[in-house]
Amino acid sequence: MTKINILITAVGGDIGGNIVNILSEQKDMQFNIIGTDINEKIFSFRQIDKFYQVDRVDNTNYKNQILAIVKENNIKLIIPISEKEISWFSLNRSFFEEFNIKIIINNKKIIDTFLDKLKTSKTLMDISVKTPKTYSFCKFEQQLKFPFIVKSISSMVSKDIYIVNSKNEFDYIKVKLANCDDYIIQEYVGNIEDEYTTTVYRSKNLVETISFKRQLTGGMTSLATIVNEEVLDGYAIKIAKEFDLNGSINIQSRKVGNDFSIFEINPRFSSTVYIRNYFGFKDVLWWIQDIISFYKKEINIKNSGSAILGYKYNFYEEK
């Protein structure tokens, strides 16, 4: 069988690298994997067939570089990984579709809404999904008590997050941040010990969810344990239907009492992609199968188990 050439961007990061791992672990590998990244050295180098270092997506050279790679390798399927690349491919999807090149990204409404945290909050409120109160930084008039959170309005920039505990701290933040339009202020809900990540995959014939309770170290997930929460499943399925999801999205929430408050939605594969694949939630393979009918869907999702994240994943399941 002739293999299909697939392009995966940002293969030097954890998400792109682990999607490479998922595909390369398939016994009946049906792809040649071509990878790109802004960095010259990547940890997934040995698992891909060809690698190209490219400029950042906002560089004027990026388009020509991608087009050259697509042409040289007869690419038929592209998986953009980073939010900035997802946004770029969304804007240019019609160009690639003209040449029958399939792109694994969500629909425009999902991308445009969930890459903007203010739009995300408003939309969730409109469909009666619990979410923290969220305001434009520029228009904020002390509607929230301390503490509250200041963070970037864009999901493409996640490093600028501040927990503000007092007026003095807020005054300092106001001076520090150059452009208030780039930030939101969000109600601080729950606590860090009750943070969850939920993935929902939906297509014409399939709707599946999986949730993990997260233990955070330095802002990153260090331990993920499968949980079965009907409220989270209900919210995830409701959002998937409301946005006509055909693919995978990742939902971040905190438990508050018996309910959950969703504070962010990522319109892409998330950092737990390899973990959930191990436990039977194979959204990468399902999405590819829905587009090119290569893989038979196997639905055997485990309802318990944990993964410790580090240099290598360590998985264990409850007996």
C-alpha positions as CSV (number, residue, x, y, z in Angstrom):
1,M,0.0,0.0,0.0
2,T,1.3,3.5,-0.9
3,K,1.8,5.6,2.2
4,I,0.2,9.0,2.5
5,N,2.5,11.9,3.3
6,I,1.4,13.8,6.4
7,L,2.8,17.1,7.6
8,I,2.8,17.8,11.3
9,T,3.9,21.2,12.5
10,A,5.6,22.2,15.8
11,V,7.0,18.6,16.2
12,G,9.6,20.0,18.7
13,G,6.9,20.6,21.3
14,D,5.1,18.2,23.6
15,I,1.9,18.0,21.7
16,G,3.4,17.7,18.2
17,G,6.0,15.3,19.4
18,N,3.5,13.0,21.1
19,I,1.2,13.0,18.0
20,V,4.3,11.8,16.2
21,N,4.7,9.1,18.9
22,I,1.1,8.0,18.5
23,L,1.3,7.6,14.8
24,S,4.7,5.9,14.8
25,E,3.5,3.4,17.4
26,Q,0.9,2.1,15.0
27,K,1.7,-1.5,13.9
28,D,0.4,-0.9,10.4
29,M,2.0,2.5,9.8
30,Q,0.4,4.1,6.7
31,F,2.1,7.5,6.8
32,N,5.3,9.1,5.9
33,I,5.7,11.8,8.6
34,I,7.1,15.1,7.6
35,G,7.7,17.5,10.5
36,T,8.3,21.2,10.9
37,D,9.4,23.3,13.8
38,I,11.0,26.7,14.5
39,N,13.8,25.0,16.4
40,E,16.6,23.1,14.7
41,K,16.9,20.2,17.2
42,I,13.8,18.3,18.2
43,F,13.2,15.2,20.4
44,S,11.0,13.4,17.8
45,F,13.7,13.6,15.1
46,R,14.2,9.8,14.9
47,Q,10.5,9.1,14.6
48,I,9.8,11.2,11.5
49,D,10.8,10.6,7.9
50,K,11.8,14.2,7.1
51,F,12.2,17.4,9.0
52,Y,12.3,21.1,8.1
53,Q,13.2,24.0,10.2
54,V,10.8,26.9,9.4
55,D,10.3,30.5,10.5
56,R,7.6,31.6,12.9
57,V,4.1,31.7,11.4
58,D,4.0,35.5,11.6
59,N,7.1,35.7,9.4
60,T,6.4,36.6,5.8
61,N,8.6,33.6,4.7
62,Y,6.4,31.1,6.5
63,K,3.8,30.7,3.7
64,N,6.3,30.1,1.0
65,Q,8.2,27.6,3.2
66,I,5.0,25.6,3.9
67,L,4.0,25.6,0.2
68,A,7.5,24.4,-0.8
69,I,7.3,21.6,1.7
70,V,3.8,20.6,0.6
71,K,4.8,20.6,-3.0
72,E,8.2,18.8,-2.6
73,N,6.6,16.0,-0.5
74,N,3.2,15.6,-2.1
75,I,1.5,16.3,1.2
76,K,-2.1,15.1,1.5
77,L,-2.8,15.7,5.1
78,I,-1.7,18.5,7.5
79,I,-2.0,18.6,11.3
80,P,-1.2,22.1,12.6
81,I,-0.4,22.0,16.3
82,S,0.2,25.5,17.8
83,E,-2.6,27.9,18.1
84,K,-0.9,30.5,15.9
85,E,-0.5,27.9,13.1
86,I,-4.1,26.7,13.6
87,S,-5.3,30.3,13.1
88,W,-3.1,30.7,10.0
89,F,-4.3,27.4,8.4
90,S,-7.9,28.3,9.3
91,L,-7.5,31.6,7.3
92,N,-5.9,29.7,4.4
93,R,-7.9,26.5,4.5
94,S,-9.7,27.1,1.2
95,F,-6.3,27.4,-0.6
96,F,-5.2,24.0,0.5
97,E,-8.7,22.4,-0.1
98,E,-8.4,23.5,-3.8
99,F,-5.5,21.0,-4.1
100,N,-7.4,18.3,-2.1
101,I,-5.1,18.7,0.9
102,K,-6.9,17.9,4.1
103,I,-6.3,19.9,7.2
104,I,-7.1,18.6,10.7
105,I,-8.5,21.7,12.4
106,N,-11.8,22.7,13.8
107,N,-14.4,24.8,12.1
108,K,-14.0,28.6,11.9
109,K,-16.6,29.4,14.6
110,I,-14.8,27.1,17.1
111,I,-11.4,28.5,16.4
112,D,-12.4,32.2,16.4
113,T,-14.4,31.8,19.6
114,F,-12.1,29.7,21.7
115,L,-8.9,31.5,20.8
116,D,-10.5,34.5,22.4
117,K,-11.1,34.0,26.2
118,L,-13.6,36.9,26.4
119,K,-15.7,35.5,23.5
120,T,-15.4,32.1,25.1
121,S,-16.8,33.3,28.4
122,K,-19.7,35.2,26.7
123,T,-20.6,32.2,24.6
124,L,-20.6,29.8,27.5
125,M,-22.9,32.2,29.5
126,D,-25.2,32.4,26.5
127,I,-25.7,28.6,26.4
128,S,-26.0,28.3,30.2
129,V,-22.7,26.7,30.8
130,K,-21.1,27.7,34.1
131,T,-18.0,29.9,33.6
132,P,-16.1,32.5,35.8
133,K,-17.2,36.1,35.4
134,T,-14.9,37.6,32.8
135,Y,-14.3,41.3,31.8
136,S,-12.2,43.2,29.3
137,F,-9.2,44.7,31.1
138,C,-9.9,48.1,29.6
139,K,-13.5,48.1,30.7
140,F,-13.0,46.7,34.2
141,E,-14.5,48.8,37.0
142,Q,-13.8,46.7,40.1
143,Q,-16.7,44.4,39.5
144,L,-14.8,41.6,41.2
145,K,-13.4,41.2,44.7
146,F,-9.8,40.2,45.3
147,P,-8.3,37.8,44.4
148,F,-9.0,37.8,40.6
149,I,-7.0,36.7,37.6
150,V,-5.4,38.8,34.9
151,K,-4.4,36.9,31.8
152,S,-4.0,37.3,28.0
153,I,-7.2,37.5,26.0
154,S,-5.7,35.1,23.5
155,S,-5.2,31.4,23.9
156,M,-2.2,31.8,21.7
157,V,-0.4,33.6,24.6
158,S,-0.7,31.7,27.9
159,K,2.4,32.8,29.8
160,D,1.0,36.1,31.1
161,I,-1.2,35.0,34.0
162,Y,-1.3,37.0,37.3
163,I,-3.3,36.3,40.5
164,V,-4.1,39.7,41.9
165,N,-4.6,39.9,45.6
166,S,-4.8,43.6,46.4
167,K,-5.2,47.1,45.0
168,N,-1.5,47.7,45.2
169,E,-0.8,44.6,43.1
170,F,-3.5,45.6,40.6
171,D,-2.0,49.1,40.3
172,Y,1.4,47.5,39.5
173,I,-0.1,45.2,36.9
174,K,-1.9,48.2,35.2
175,V,1.5,49.9,34.8
176,K,3.3,46.8,33.7
177,L,0.9,45.7,30.9
178,A,1.4,47.8,27.8
179,N,-2.0,47.3,26.0
180,C,-5.1,46.6,28.1
181,D,-6.9,45.4,25.0
182,D,-4.7,42.3,25.1
183,Y,-5.9,41.2,28.5
184,I,-9.0,40.0,30.4
185,I,-9.8,39.9,34.1
186,Q,-11.5,36.8,35.3
187,E,-13.1,35.7,38.6
188,Y,-10.9,33.4,40.7
189,V,-13.0,30.3,41.4
190,G,-12.4,27.1,43.3
191,N,-8.8,26.1,44.0
192,I,-5.8,24.6,42.3
193,E,-6.4,21.2,43.8
194,D,-9.7,20.9,42.0
195,E,-8.6,21.5,38.4
196,Y,-9.8,19.2,35.6
197,T,-9.2,18.8,31.9
198,T,-11.8,17.3,29.6
199,T,-11.5,16.3,26.0
200,V,-14.6,15.7,23.8
201,Y,-14.4,14.2,20.3
202,R,-17.4,14.4,18.1
203,S,-18.1,13.3,14.5
204,K,-21.1,12.2,12.5
205,N,-21.2,8.8,14.2
206,L,-19.3,9.2,17.4
207,V,-19.3,11.4,20.6
208,E,-16.9,10.5,23.3
209,T,-15.5,12.3,26.3
210,I,-12.7,11.7,28.8
211,S,-11.8,13.8,31.9
212,F,-8.7,13.9,34.1
213,K,-8.2,15.5,37.4
214,R,-4.9,17.4,37.2
215,Q,-2.1,17.9,39.7
216,L,-0.1,20.9,38.7
217,T,3.5,21.6,39.3
218,G,4.9,24.9,38.1
219,G,1.7,25.5,36.1
220,M,2.0,22.2,34.2
221,T,0.2,18.9,34.7
222,S,2.4,16.5,36.6
223,L,-0.2,13.9,37.4
224,A,-3.4,13.2,35.5
225,T,-6.0,10.8,36.9
226,I,-9.1,9.6,35.0
227,V,-12.4,10.8,36.6
228,N,-16.0,10.1,35.8
229,E,-18.1,13.2,36.2
230,E,-21.5,13.4,34.6
231,V,-21.6,17.2,34.9
232,L,-18.4,17.5,32.9
233,D,-19.6,15.0,30.3
234,G,-22.8,16.9,29.9
235,Y,-21.1,20.3,29.5
236,A,-18.7,18.9,27.0
237,I,-21.4,17.3,24.8
238,K,-23.5,20.4,25.0
239,I,-20.6,22.6,23.8
240,A,-19.8,20.1,21.1
241,K,-23.3,20.1,19.7
242,E,-23.7,23.9,20.0
243,F,-20.6,24.5,17.9
244,D,-21.2,21.6,15.5
245,L,-17.9,20.0,16.5
246,N,-16.3,17.6,14.0
247,G,-13.1,16.8,15.8
248,S,-11.5,17.3,19.2
249,I,-11.4,20.2,21.7
250,N,-10.0,20.4,25.2
251,I,-11.9,22.0,28.1
252,Q,-10.3,23.4,31.3
253,S,-12.4,23.7,34.5
254,R,-12.4,23.8,38.2
255,K,-14.9,22.0,40.5
256,V,-16.9,24.4,42.7
257,G,-19.2,22.6,45.1
258,N,-21.0,20.0,43.0
259,D,-20.7,21.9,39.8
260,F,-17.8,22.8,37.4
261,S,-16.8,26.2,36.1
262,I,-15.2,26.2,32.7
263,F,-12.5,28.9,32.4
264,E,-10.8,28.0,29.1
265,I,-11.4,25.9,25.9
266,N,-8.6,24.9,23.6
267,P,-9.7,24.4,20.0
268,R,-6.9,21.8,19.3
269,F,-5.2,18.7,20.6
270,S,-3.9,19.2,24.1
271,S,-0.9,18.1,26.1
272,T,-2.7,15.0,27.4
273,V,-3.1,13.6,23.9
274,Y,-0.6,10.8,24.4
275,I,-2.0,9.9,27.9
276,R,-5.6,9.6,26.7
277,N,-4.5,7.7,23.6
278,Y,-2.9,5.1,26.0
279,F,-6.2,4.8,27.9
280,G,-8.2,4.2,24.7
281,F,-9.4,7.7,23.8
282,K,-7.7,7.8,20.4
283,D,-8.9,11.2,19.1
284,V,-5.9,11.7,16.8
285,L,-6.6,8.4,15.0
286,W,-10.4,8.9,15.0
287,W,-10.0,12.3,13.4
288,I,-7.7,11.0,10.7
289,Q,-10.0,8.1,10.1
290,D,-12.9,10.4,9.7
291,I,-11.1,12.3,7.0
292,I,-9.3,9.6,5.0
293,S,-10.8,6.2,6.3
294,F,-7.4,4.7,7.1
295,Y,-8.1,3.4,10.6
296,K,-10.9,1.3,11.9
297,K,-12.4,3.0,15.0
298,E,-11.7,1.0,18.1
299,I,-13.7,2.3,21.1
300,N,-12.3,0.8,24.3
301,I,-11.9,3.7,26.7
302,K,-10.7,2.8,30.2
303,N,-12.6,4.4,33.1
304,S,-9.7,4.5,35.6
305,G,-6.0,5.0,35.6
306,S,-3.3,7.7,36.1
307,A,-0.3,9.0,34.3
308,I,2.7,10.7,35.9
309,L,4.2,13.2,33.5
310,G,7.9,13.8,33.3
311,Y,10.7,13.0,30.9
312,K,8.8,9.8,30.2
313,Y,5.2,8.9,30.9
314,N,4.5,6.4,33.7
315,F,1.0,4.9,33.5
316,Y,-0.8,2.9,36.1
317,E,-4.3,1.5,36.4
318,E,-6.5,0.8,39.4
319,K,-7.1,-2.9,39.9
